[in-house]
């Protein structure tokens, strides 16, 4: 019996236009009525999920790749220390064409305007902005340049086809976030289904009892999965839940 369903959001439960269909919302409500926990694991911050109007669909959420896990009673934070943030940013900020941003508890700050994120322009880099530092992001750099900025206590992954690199604490992973959420509900990973499409989802897809790759997932996720759902724009994740779990 599946006791929890856990969804990545972008290009998984959400359609490509960042919306959740009424059909998908209805499937999630049916899960809750049957006592199946509905959880999220996303690279996005809570504020963005609220802007999308989807945050309240979930009983717990691992946000920012697990840098902040919102639980029924409190939260867990896996932050980047200020010293580490300064070290990472120092190596990135001087690279020609690099646009550096920092996701913090006070919002997102960037070296240049990023209208799509509504980021505040911050002139203080490489010193991190005030607040808890969850994530450092950079565009306009090569993989070698990104990896050269790593410290012993951070890791980085690429998103948007390598256009953007994100740096997190080694403790801030989706899998660690999933473990914390399941632990809060007393549920074993073997009793849950996880849906994902990108690199950050691979470990969760491998370790959960039912690991589901979206039709639009990258090949590495499909190789790790034992189950497959339709395209995100066709509500593939919700349809899998309706047909195989409910």
Secondary structure, DSSP 8 states (H G I E B T S, - for coil): ---EEEE-IIIIIS-TTS---HHHHHHHHHHHHTT-EEEEE-SS-HHHHHHTT-GGG-SEEEEGGGTEEEETTEEEE--B-HHHHHHHHHHHHTSTT-EEEEEETTEEEESS--GGGT-EE---TTS--SS-EEEEEEES--HHHHHHT--TTEEEEEETTTTEEEEEETT--HHHHHHHHHHHHT--GGGEEEEE-SGGGHHHHHHSSEEEEETTS-HHHHHH-SEEE--GGGTHHHHHHHHHT-
